[in-house]
Amino acid sequence: MVPDQTVPAAPPSAEPLTEAVPARKYVENKPPRGLYVRVFIYVVATHVLLAMMSLVVIAANSR
């Protein structure tokens, strides 16, 4: 006969089991590098567009 087991083999501990901590903790405290590149391109493109529009206005006024 198998004796009834009323006490669990390993009593549950009060604190949860801790998992392995990753070697490098990821903290998102700065934007990705691609964001700076896109902002730079947008700023340059905007300045170029404004310069071209200014040249068109100057050319139209000189005629």
C-alpha angles and dihedrals in degrees: 000000000000114000117235111257108217098162115065116242093239116026112225112257122231093237122060121249111270118228125219111283112234115250092238122035114218113225118179100210100133132047120252118272092245089066091063090049092051093047090049091051092048092050093048092045091050092051092048091049092050091048092051091048090050091052090050091051092047091048092048092050094048093059 
